[in-house]
Amino acid sequence: MSVATRLADDHPVQAETLYEFEESPLLARQSRQESNARSYPRRIPLALKRASGLYVEDVEGRSFIDCLAGAGTLALGHNHPVVIEAIQQVLSDGVPLHTLDLTTPVKDQFVQDLFGLLPDALAREAKIQFCGPTGTDAVEAALKLVRTATGRNTVVSFQGGYHGMSQGALSLMGSLGPKKPLAALLGNGVQFMPYPYDYRCPFGLGGRQGVQANLHYLENLFTDPEAGVQLPAAVIVEVVQGEGGVIPADLDWLRGVRRITEQAGVALIVDEIQSGFARTGRMFAFEHAGIIPDVVVLSKAIGGSLPLAVVVYRDWLDTWLPGAHAGTFRGNQMAMAAGSAVMRYLKEHDVAAHANAMGERLSEHLRILQRDFPQLGDIRGRGLMLGVELVDPSGKPDTLGHPPAFGRLAPLVQRECLKRGLILELGGRQGSVVRFLPPLIISASEIDQVAAIFGNALAAAITRL
């Protein structure tokens, strides 16, 4: 019996197993020896020893459904056979594992596979830069790229945005918490704009009115000689904000942003680090709006579970000099081989369509729960990038009539889910959004099981308030 089958059998849909968590020796040593900046172990106190597909098992022998999946990295789940085979092939062929940015057949195949997934209008004029193996380094490269090409310095980012944790990328972040201790950010080089957060519209309008006001504000910023902001080098945007609370941008708004930036000669950077590779029901989230960005930043799923990050951009931007962006670990051959295997699998098996169908199924379950739980304020997202904003129905409504965020309830729900064998993460304002990022291979029955566990955990969490 495979690990995946055995772990799946540990979680029959009707069963309700409650785990209690005591600090194991591994977790105790981690707490003593790792940095105070560690994050996930504080909320998900597990020491994992094996994994397959949708399931992970800890050192105590307990199994869990993983709906965090490496923050969206594991498109095909843990240790998928095509990924393992690709890695083993690299090792058996004696391919050099470290090549800086020298090319190999593995690297060339990876580029061809990636360009084959891009919309034709982008692929025809695409250039690629391999970065250090993190999304944040790719964002840094994108900032260098657009500033070099345009000769301008300012970048427009959006409230609620998340683009990484290095100094430049952190300057683009909407959340103030990680930036407060730091002084050496980009400062006035970043201009923040409202994001089309329909449930909590920053203009207090919502719907089409909110979208039109948002676009009018952006266009006015670029065209008003008294706006007080220099014309930027670029606008950077997540088509679906992830850490900011799983907020999908209105598609007409995205088309409007593309029109405004094109007319102004401003590069449009789309951050697809979490939303790319079939996660939202299309290969890339920007395809929902039918736009062609100038720059696409890619990481997470692109390496097939291994570290890899790239920037793909239109050739008019390719004006930087040799060595303008470098990094020792740009040539991870195993990651490229694994990434190629994942890309081919996604395309051959139409995983994007499956992710869309499973996302609709999970959303419907959550809407049914919403009838009985007024604490489920907003259910949103695209494909299998979904979020539920928890609200306090007894609190004072905002100008749109929505109850306030319920940040105190969210960690209780997360903990109750973990006790029942379901790993979920939180995000959004006040950490009030429960996020669903399962592997894209999740089945209909597993979706049903995730929803059932979440519903039971929500009921239990409410009783603890």
C-alpha positions as CSV (number, residue, x, y, z in Angstrom):
1,M,0.0,0.0,0.0
2,S,1.4,3.4,-0.9
3,V,1.9,6.2,1.6
4,A,-0.7,8.2,-0.1
5,T,-3.3,5.4,0.0
6,R,-2.5,4.6,3.6
7,L,-2.7,8.2,4.7
8,A,-5.9,8.7,2.8
9,D,-7.4,5.7,4.5
10,D,-6.6,7.2,7.9
11,H,-9.1,9.9,7.1
12,P,-12.5,8.4,6.1
13,V,-14.9,11.3,5.3
14,Q,-17.2,10.5,8.2
15,A,-14.5,10.0,10.8
16,E,-13.7,12.7,13.3
17,T,-10.2,12.2,14.8
18,L,-9.1,14.8,17.3
19,Y,-5.4,15.2,17.8
20,E,-3.8,16.8,20.9
21,F,-0.4,18.5,20.4
22,E,2.4,18.4,22.9
23,E,5.8,19.7,22.1
24,S,8.0,16.9,20.8
25,P,11.8,16.8,21.2
26,L,12.2,18.0,17.6
27,L,9.9,20.9,18.1
28,A,11.5,21.8,21.4
29,R,15.0,21.9,19.8
30,Q,13.6,23.9,16.9
31,S,12.2,26.4,19.3
32,R,15.5,26.7,21.1
33,Q,17.8,26.8,18.1
34,E,15.9,28.5,15.3
35,S,15.5,32.2,14.8
36,N,12.7,34.1,16.5
37,A,11.6,35.0,13.0
38,R,10.4,31.5,12.3
39,S,6.7,31.6,11.5
40,Y,4.8,28.5,10.4
41,P,5.9,26.2,13.3
42,R,4.2,28.7,15.8
43,R,0.8,28.0,14.2
44,I,1.3,24.5,12.8
45,P,3.4,22.7,15.5
46,L,4.3,19.6,13.5
47,A,7.5,17.7,12.9
48,L,7.0,15.9,9.5
49,K,8.7,12.8,8.4
50,R,7.0,11.7,5.1
51,A,4.5,12.9,2.6
52,S,2.7,11.8,-0.6
53,G,0.1,13.6,-2.7
54,L,-2.3,15.6,-0.5
55,Y,-1.1,14.0,2.7
56,V,1.7,14.5,5.2
57,E,2.6,12.3,8.3
58,D,4.3,13.6,11.4
59,V,6.9,11.8,13.6
60,E,4.1,10.7,15.9
61,G,2.4,8.8,13.0
62,R,-0.5,11.2,12.6
63,S,-1.6,12.1,9.1
64,F,-2.9,15.4,7.8
65,I,-4.5,16.8,4.7
66,D,-2.2,19.5,3.5
67,C,-4.1,22.5,2.2
68,L,-1.1,24.8,2.6
69,A,1.1,22.8,0.1
70,G,4.2,24.9,0.5
71,A,2.2,28.2,0.3
72,G,1.0,27.0,-3.1
73,T,4.3,25.6,-4.3
74,L,3.2,22.0,-4.6
75,A,0.9,22.1,-7.6
76,L,1.0,18.3,-7.9
77,G,1.2,17.6,-4.2
78,H,4.1,16.0,-2.3
79,N,6.5,13.7,-4.1
80,H,4.5,13.3,-7.3
81,P,5.8,10.4,-9.4
82,V,6.6,12.6,-12.4
83,V,8.6,14.9,-10.2
84,I,10.6,12.1,-8.5
85,E,11.3,10.5,-11.9
86,A,12.6,13.8,-13.3
87,I,14.9,14.3,-10.4
88,Q,16.2,10.8,-10.6
89,Q,16.8,11.1,-14.3
90,V,19.0,14.2,-13.7
91,L,21.0,12.2,-11.1
92,S,21.4,9.1,-13.3
93,D,22.4,11.2,-16.4
94,G,25.2,12.9,-14.5
95,V,24.0,16.3,-15.4
96,P,26.0,19.0,-13.6
97,L,23.9,20.1,-10.6
98,H,25.5,23.6,-10.4
99,T,26.0,25.6,-13.6
100,L,25.6,29.3,-12.6
101,D,23.7,30.5,-15.7
102,L,25.5,28.3,-18.2
103,T,23.0,26.4,-20.3
104,T,22.4,22.6,-20.5
105,P,19.8,20.5,-22.3
106,V,17.8,20.4,-19.1
107,K,17.7,24.2,-18.9
108,D,16.9,24.6,-22.6
109,Q,14.0,22.2,-22.3
110,F,12.7,24.1,-19.3
111,V,12.7,27.4,-21.2
112,Q,10.9,25.8,-24.1
113,D,8.3,24.3,-21.8
114,L,7.7,27.5,-20.0
115,F,7.4,29.6,-23.2
116,G,5.0,27.0,-24.5
117,L,2.6,27.8,-21.6
118,L,2.7,31.5,-22.2
119,P,0.0,33.3,-24.3
120,D,1.4,33.5,-27.9
121,A,1.5,37.3,-27.8
122,L,3.9,37.2,-24.8
123,A,5.9,34.1,-25.9
124,R,6.7,35.7,-29.3
125,E,8.7,38.5,-27.7
126,A,9.6,36.9,-24.3
127,K,13.0,37.1,-22.6
128,I,13.8,35.2,-19.4
129,Q,16.1,36.0,-16.5
130,F,17.0,33.2,-14.0
131,C,17.2,34.6,-10.5
132,G,18.3,33.5,-7.1
133,P,15.9,30.7,-6.1
134,T,13.3,32.8,-4.4
135,G,10.3,34.8,-5.5
136,T,11.6,37.9,-3.7
137,D,14.8,37.8,-5.7
138,A,12.8,37.7,-8.9
139,V,10.9,40.7,-7.7
140,E,14.1,42.5,-7.1
141,A,15.2,41.7,-10.6
142,A,12.0,43.0,-12.0
143,L,12.5,46.3,-10.2
144,K,16.0,46.6,-11.7
145,L,14.7,45.7,-15.1
146,V,11.9,48.3,-15.4
147,R,13.9,51.1,-13.8
148,T,16.8,50.5,-16.2
149,A,14.6,50.4,-19.2
150,T,12.4,53.4,-18.4
151,G,15.0,55.6,-16.6
152,R,12.4,56.2,-14.0
153,N,12.5,55.3,-10.3
154,T,9.0,55.2,-8.8
155,V,7.0,52.0,-8.6
156,V,3.2,51.8,-7.9
157,S,2.2,49.0,-5.6
158,F,-1.2,48.2,-4.0
159,Q,-2.6,48.1,-0.5
160,G,-2.7,44.6,0.7
161,G,0.1,43.5,-1.7
162,Y,2.8,41.0,-0.9
163,H,5.9,40.6,-3.0
164,G,8.6,39.1,-0.7
165,M,10.7,40.0,2.3
166,S,13.9,41.5,0.9
167,Q,14.5,45.2,1.3
168,G,13.2,46.2,-2.2
169,A,10.4,43.7,-2.3
170,L,9.4,44.6,1.3
171,S,9.0,48.2,0.3
172,L,6.2,47.1,-2.0
173,M,4.3,45.3,0.8
174,G,1.0,46.7,2.0
175,S,1.3,45.2,5.5
176,L,3.0,47.6,7.9
177,G,4.1,45.1,10.5
178,P,7.3,43.7,8.9
179,K,8.4,47.2,7.8
180,K,8.1,49.0,11.1
181,P,11.6,48.0,12.5
182,L,13.3,48.9,9.2
183,A,14.4,52.3,7.9
184,A,16.4,51.5,4.8
185,L,13.5,50.7,2.4
186,L,12.8,52.4,-0.9
187,G,10.9,55.1,0.9
188,N,9.3,57.6,-1.6
189,G,10.3,55.3,-4.4
190,V,7.0,53.4,-3.9
191,Q,3.5,54.9,-4.3
192,F,0.6,52.8,-2.8
193,M,-2.8,52.7,-4.4
194,P,-6.1,51.2,-3.3
195,Y,-6.7,47.6,-4.5
196,P,-10.2,46.6,-5.7
197,Y,-11.1,44.8,-2.5
198,D,-14.8,44.6,-3.2
199,Y,-16.0,43.3,0.2
200,R,-14.2,46.2,1.9
201,C,-14.1,48.8,-0.9
202,P,-11.5,51.5,0.0
203,F,-13.8,54.1,-1.6
204,G,-16.9,52.8,0.4
205,L,-18.7,52.1,-2.9
206,G,-18.3,48.5,-3.9
207,G,-19.3,46.9,-7.2
208,R,-18.9,48.6,-10.5
209,Q,-18.8,52.1,-8.9
210,G,-15.8,51.0,-6.8
211,V,-14.0,49.7,-9.8
212,Q,-14.5,52.8,-11.8
213,A,-13.5,55.1,-9.0
214,N,-10.3,53.0,-8.5
215,L,-9.4,53.3,-12.2
216,H,-10.2,57.0,-12.4
217,Y,-8.0,57.6,-9.4
218,L,-5.1,55.7,-11.0
219,E,-5.5,57.4,-14.3
220,N,-5.6,60.8,-12.7
221,L,-2.4,60.0,-10.8
222,F,-0.6,59.5,-14.1
223,T,-2.1,62.4,-16.0
224,D,-2.6,65.2,-13.5
225,P,0.5,67.6,-13.5
226,E,-0.4,68.5,-9.9
227,A,-0.8,65.0,-8.6
228,G,2.5,65.2,-6.7
229,V,3.8,61.8,-8.0
230,Q,6.3,61.4,-10.8
231,L,5.4,59.0,-13.6
232,P,6.5,55.6,-12.4
233,A,8.7,53.0,-14.0
234,A,6.1,50.3,-13.3
235,V,2.9,49.2,-11.7
236,I,3.3,45.8,-9.8
237,V,0.2,43.8,-9.0
238,E,-1.1,40.4,-7.8
239,V,-4.0,39.3,-9.9
240,V,-5.2,37.5,-6.8
241,Q,-3.7,38.9,-3.6
242,G,-2.5,35.9,-1.5
243,E,-1.1,37.0,1.8
244,G,-3.4,40.0,1.7
245,G,-6.4,37.8,2.1
246,V,-7.1,35.9,-1.2
247,I,-8.6,39.0,-2.9
248,P,-9.2,38.5,-6.6
249,A,-8.9,41.6,-8.7
250,D,-12.0,42.6,-10.8
251,L,-11.2,41.6,-14.3
252,D,-12.5,44.9,-15.8
253,W,-10.2,46.6,-13.4
254,L,-7.2,44.6,-14.6
255,R,-8.1,45.5,-18.2
256,G,-8.3,49.1,-17.2
257,V,-4.9,49.0,-15.4
258,R,-3.4,47.5,-18.6
259,R,-4.9,50.2,-20.7
260,I,-3.8,53.0,-18.4
261,T,-0.2,51.7,-18.1
262,E,0.1,51.2,-21.8
263,Q,-1.1,54.7,-22.6
264,A,1.3,56.2,-20.1
265,G,4.3,54.1,-21.1
266,V,4.5,52.5,-17.7
267,A,5.5,48.8,-17.4
268,L,3.0,46.4,-15.9
269,I,4.5,43.8,-13.6
270,V,2.3,40.9,-12.7
271,D,3.4,38.9,-9.7
272,E,2.3,35.3,-10.4
273,I,4.5,33.7,-7.7
274,Q,1.6,32.1,-5.9
275,S,-1.2,32.3,-8.5
276,G,0.6,30.9,-11.5
277,F,0.6,27.4,-13.0
278,A,-3.1,26.5,-13.1
279,R,-3.8,27.5,-9.5
280,T,-6.6,29.9,-10.4
281,G,-8.2,27.8,-13.1
282,R,-6.1,29.2,-15.9
283,M,-2.4,28.6,-16.5
284,F,-1.7,32.1,-15.3
285,A,-4.1,34.3,-13.4
286,F,-3.7,37.3,-15.7
287,E,-5.2,35.2,-18.5
288,H,-8.6,35.5,-16.9
289,A,-8.6,39.2,-18.0
290,G,-7.1,38.6,-21.4
291,I,-4.2,41.0,-20.8
292,I,-0.5,40.8,-21.7
293,P,1.7,42.1,-19.0
294,D,5.2,43.5,-19.7
295,V,6.8,41.5,-16.9
296,V,5.7,38.3,-15.2
297,V,7.4,37.2,-11.9
298,L,7.4,33.4,-11.3
299,S,8.5,31.1,-8.6
300,K,6.9,28.5,-6.2
301,A,5.3,25.9,-8.5
302,I,7.7,26.6,-11.3
303,G,10.4,24.4,-9.7
304,G,8.3,21.4,-9.1
305,S,8.7,21.7,-5.3
306,L,12.4,22.7,-5.6
307,P,13.8,26.3,-5.3
308,L,13.6,28.2,-8.6
309,A,12.5,31.7,-9.7
310,V,12.5,33.6,-13.0
311,V,11.4,36.8,-14.6
312,V,9.7,36.7,-18.0
313,Y,9.4,40.0,-19.8
314,R,8.8,41.6,-23.1
315,D,11.9,42.3,-25.2
316,W,11.5,46.1,-25.2
317,L,12.6,46.1,-21.6
318,D,15.8,44.1,-22.3
319,T,18.2,47.1,-22.0
320,W,20.1,46.2,-18.9
321,L,23.8,45.3,-19.1
322,P,25.4,41.9,-18.6
323,G,25.6,41.1,-14.9
324,A,22.9,43.6,-14.0
325,H,21.3,40.8,-12.0
326,A,23.2,37.8,-10.9
327,G,23.2,35.1,-8.3
328,T,25.2,31.9,-7.6
329,F,22.3,29.6,-7.5
330,R,20.6,30.4,-10.8
331,G,21.2,27.0,-12.4
332,N,19.4,24.5,-10.3
333,Q,19.2,21.6,-12.8
334,M,17.0,19.4,-10.6
335,A,14.5,22.2,-10.1
336,M,14.4,22.8,-13.8
337,A,13.8,19.2,-14.6
338,A,11.1,18.9,-12.0
339,G,9.6,22.1,-13.2
340,S,9.5,20.9,-16.8
341,A,7.8,17.7,-15.6
342,V,5.1,19.6,-13.7
343,M,4.5,22.0,-16.6
344,R,4.0,19.1,-19.0
345,Y,1.7,17.3,-16.6
346,L,-0.4,20.4,-16.0
347,K,-0.8,20.9,-19.8
348,E,-1.4,17.2,-20.8
349,H,-3.9,16.6,-18.0
350,D,-5.7,20.0,-18.2
351,V,-5.1,20.5,-14.5
352,A,-6.3,24.1,-14.8
353,A,-9.8,22.9,-15.7
354,H,-9.7,20.4,-12.8
355,A,-8.6,23.2,-10.4
356,N,-11.4,25.4,-11.5
357,A,-14.0,22.6,-11.0
358,M,-12.7,21.7,-7.6
359,G,-12.6,25.3,-6.6
360,E,-16.2,25.7,-7.5
361,R,-17.1,22.5,-5.5
362,L,-15.3,23.8,-2.4
363,S,-16.9,27.3,-2.8
364,E,-20.3,25.7,-2.9
365,H,-19.6,23.7,0.3
366,L,-18.5,26.9,1.9
367,R,-21.6,28.8,0.8
368,I,-23.8,26.1,2.3
369,L,-21.9,26.4,5.6
370,Q,-22.5,30.2,5.3
371,R,-26.2,29.7,5.7
372,D,-25.7,28.4,9.2
373,F,-22.6,30.4,10.2
374,P,-22.9,34.2,9.9
375,Q,-19.2,34.3,10.9
376,L,-18.4,33.4,7.2
377,G,-18.5,36.9,5.8
378,D,-17.0,36.6,2.4
379,I,-16.0,33.6,0.3
380,R,-13.7,34.5,-2.6
381,G,-10.9,33.6,-4.9
382,R,-10.3,31.8,-8.1
383,G,-9.8,28.1,-8.8
384,L,-8.0,26.5,-5.9
385,M,-6.8,29.8,-4.4
386,L,-9.7,30.4,-2.1
387,G,-10.3,32.4,1.1
388,V,-13.0,32.8,3.7
389,E,-13.1,36.1,5.6
390,L,-14.3,35.5,9.1
391,V,-16.4,38.3,10.6
392,D,-18.0,39.2,13.9
393,P,-21.8,39.3,13.3
394,S,-22.3,41.2,16.5
395,G,-19.9,44.0,15.6
396,K,-20.6,47.3,14.0
397,P,-21.1,47.1,10.2
398,D,-18.9,49.2,7.9
399,T,-20.2,51.6,5.3
400,L,-21.1,48.7,3.0
401,G,-23.0,46.9,5.8
402,H,-20.4,44.2,6.4
403,P,-19.5,43.1,9.9
404,P,-15.9,43.7,11.1
405,A,-13.1,41.2,10.6
406,F,-13.0,38.5,13.4
407,G,-9.2,38.1,13.9
408,R,-9.8,36.4,17.3
409,L,-11.8,33.6,15.7
410,A,-9.4,32.7,12.8
411,P,-6.6,31.1,14.9
412,L,-9.1,29.1,16.8
413,V,-10.5,27.7,13.6
414,Q,-7.0,27.0,12.3
415,R,-6.2,25.1,15.5
416,E,-9.4,23.1,15.4
417,C,-8.8,22.1,11.8
418,L,-5.3,20.9,12.8
419,K,-6.7,18.8,15.6
420,R,-9.0,17.2,13.0
421,G,-6.1,16.5,10.6
422,L,-6.4,19.5,8.2
423,I,-3.6,22.0,7.6
424,L,-4.7,25.5,6.7
425,E,-3.1,28.9,6.8
426,L,-4.4,32.4,7.6
427,G,-3.9,35.8,6.0
428,G,-5.6,39.1,5.3
429,R,-6.3,42.0,7.6
430,Q,-6.1,41.1,11.2
431,G,-5.3,37.5,10.1
432,S,-9.0,37.0,9.7
433,V,-9.0,35.1,6.4
434,V,-8.8,31.3,6.3
435,R,-6.9,30.3,3.1
436,F,-7.3,27.1,1.0
437,L,-4.3,26.3,-1.2
438,P,-4.5,22.5,-1.7
439,P,-2.5,20.6,-4.3
440,L,-4.2,20.9,-7.6
441,I,-4.6,17.2,-7.9
442,I,-7.1,17.1,-5.0
443,S,-10.1,14.9,-5.8
444,A,-13.9,15.6,-5.4
445,S,-14.1,13.3,-2.4
446,E,-11.2,15.0,-0.8
447,I,-12.7,18.4,-1.4
448,D,-15.8,17.1,0.4
449,Q,-13.7,15.9,3.3
450,V,-11.9,19.2,3.6
451,A,-15.2,21.1,3.7
452,A,-16.6,18.7,6.3
453,I,-13.6,19.1,8.6
454,F,-13.6,22.8,8.2
455,G,-17.3,23.0,9.1
456,N,-16.8,20.9,12.3
457,A,-13.8,22.9,13.2
458,L,-15.6,26.2,12.7
459,A,-18.5,25.0,15.0
460,A,-16.0,23.9,17.7
461,A,-14.0,27.2,17.5
462,I,-17.1,29.3,17.9
463,T,-18.0,27.4,21.2
464,R,-14.5,28.4,22.5
465,L,-15.0,32.1,22.1
